[in-house]
Amino acid sequence: MNVKELETRTGMARANIRYYESEGLIHPQRLPNGYRDYSEEDLIALEKIKLLRELGVEINTIRMLQDGSLSLQQVLFGQLNRIEGEQVLLDRQRDVCKQLESMGLEYGALEPAPWLARLEAPAQQQALPQEEEPQTEVQPLYQIQLKDYEPATYHPWRRYFARAIDFVLWDFLLTGLECLVNCFSKTPFHLGLPRFLRDYLVWYLTLFAEPLLLSCFGWTVGKWLFGLKLRTSTGEKPSLPILWKRTLSIIRSGYGYFIPGYTLYRLWKSYQDIRDETEPDWNWDWDCRYEQVERRGGSAAGVVGYVAAIAAAVLITALQPSVFWMVHAAHLPDLQTVEALYQNIADAGYVPDPNTAYLSEITPEQEAEHTTVTFQQEPDGSVSATITKQFVNEPFHITFNQELDAVDALFGVEKPLRQEEENWMSAFGQLDRFAPSSGVVFRGMEITQELQVEDNYTGYSYQTWNYGYVPTSENSSYIRIITIKWTGDAHSWFYPLTR
């Protein structure tokens, strides 16, 4: 029979059944699927244990009964002797209380010596007929000494979201670390990991940090918000070695090593166990259980914490690039530094996209030959850049290679900001290539474009993305002038793009 049926037939709590099993008083079989199979002998043994425990018989004494070290007659005789001794003491206590009450004494006039003598007089107790009362063995620390194992707190969703909060917070801390590094870095820093590898890093960091937090504070942030306190059966915080072993068991049995698909299966099995009030192996094997600590608002506090953690992680992820630009915008370099930086960046050359087939005559490397870049000091102390590109009867692409290098130099960055290229390309892409003039503001920089095109592109025709614009008549000319100037507007550090 399964444990649920055994609970019904014996009237015992599941945790108590497991406790007696851990004490070796019953011996269920293990089925191939890992579940326990209890026999009728186990049922009878549990009913006997329940009776003897109701009579006050200790666990070690029951064990000695089972292995034949003591007879039932000896145990009952000793138990009766103990109960009668306790009854004698209760009678004495009752008599002393009655007499003291009838005398009407005040606390200051009480003389304790004669009354203590009456209470402490040895009672007439009979010895066991053959053997002395067995000595109680010292139980290991992780087992209960004075009472049976009490049912743990079974809240599968609380447990799940408590750890989910910890996952989100560690992701938040990683992003915050990147943001902090960006305050001092010359180039935007990020781990550069694919999302699934970053998730693995966060999951394992969370689970390996959990034992340290639990051993030091008894909580993690998620467990504190949901009021889940992890303790041993004696009410103490688990030791660090036990918590490390528990963590390895959680990774293996709870999350299936985070293997896609298998992880969902392990989570579902764990949910079923906790829902059916069966403590998972990683808690049962290491004598850990959850105790519920009531919080104001109940589990709503945990839900609010979960949403707040996600919102904070999303917010700092969105603001991280802005922090980099804000810090660098506060220390814009002078004209001489900007010119030197631009020259170093331009000399480094370009790395063509391997997926791009440049079939036209003009390539990114050749584009610099048609480009003139100048810098000048503005009255407010900042430096502006002017990029002029001119093509006469030659094909061209609408590209912004020199513009990106100029932005790096204007912000005092030593190496090209390849991680930010897509954002800046989006900003430059907002310029209207068909209008005589257009402009945008991004990261505190005002970008304006002036076009000088013969007959509004009548001299050029767009072919394909790899051929670009090609001349259709003789002496067709195309001149594009882009100016990048610091606005001093702090809001533009955080707003993605403004017209």
GIKAFEN-V8464 format. One line per field, one symbol per residue. ss: DSSP state (~ for helix, > for strand, _ for the rest). phi: phi as a letter, one per 30 degrees, with the letter a starting at -180 (. if undefined). psi: psi as a letter, one per 30 degrees, with the letter a starting at -180 (. if undefined). A space follows every 50 residues. Layout:
ss = ???
phi = ???
psi = ???
This chain:
ss = __~~~~~~~~___~~~~~~~~~______>>_____>>__~~~~~~~~~~~ ~~~~____~~~~~~~~_____~~~~~~~~~~~~~~~~~~~~~~~~~~~~~ ~~~___~~~__~~~~~~~~~______________________________ _____~~~~~~~~~~~~~~~~~~~~~~~~~~~____________~~~~~~ ~~~~~~~~~~~~~~~~~___~~~~~~_>>>>>_______~~~~~~~~~~~ ~~~~_~~~___~~~~~~~~~~~~~~_____~~~~___>>>>>_______~ ~~~~~~~~~~~~~~~~~~~~~~~~~~~~~_____~~~~~~~~~~~~~___ _____________~~~~~~~>>>>>>>_____>>>>>>>>>>___>____ ~~~~~~~~~~_______~~~~~~~~~~~~_______>>>>>>__>>>>>> >>>______>>>______>>>_____>>>>>>>>>>___~~~~____>_
phi = .dddddeddcicdddddddddddidbbddcdedjddbccddddddddddd dddddidddddddddddidbcddddddddddddddddedddddddddddd dddidcddcdcdeddddddcddddcddddbbdeddddddeddcdccaddd eddcbeddddddddddeddddddddddedddddbddbecadiceedddde dddddddddeedddddcibcdddddcicccbddcicddddeddddddddd ddcdchhideidddddddddddddddhcdeedcddchcaccdcdcdjidd dddddddddddddddddddedddeddddddbdddddddddddddddddic cddddccddddcbedddddccbbbbbdcedjdccbbccbbbchbdacdbb dddddddeddcicdbedddceddddddddddddccebaabbbhicdccbc cbbdhhiddbbdcbdccicbdcbdidbbbbccccbdcicddddcdeabd
psi = lleeeeeeefglkeeeeeeeeffgflillklegflkjkleeeeeeeeeee eeeffgkleeeeefeeggflleeeeeeeeeeeeeeeeeeeeeeeeeeeee effhllefgkjfeeeeeeegkkljkklkeellkkkkkjlleglkefllkk kljjieeeeefeeeeeeeeeeeeeeeeeeeeffflfkkklfgkleeeeee eeeeeeeffeeeeeeefglleeeeeghjkkllfgglkkleeeeeeeeeee eefefhghkkeeeeeeeeeeeeeeeghkklefeefghklkkkjklkfbfe eeeeeeeeeeeeeeeeeefeeeeeeeeeffhklleeeeeeeeeeeeffal jkkfgkjiflfkleefeffgkkklklklegflklkkjkkkkjhkllljlh eeeeeeeeeeghkelkiefgeeeeeeeeffkjffkeklllkkhgkjjkkk kjkjhhgffkkkdlffebkkkflkgklkkkjkkjkkfgjfefefkekk.
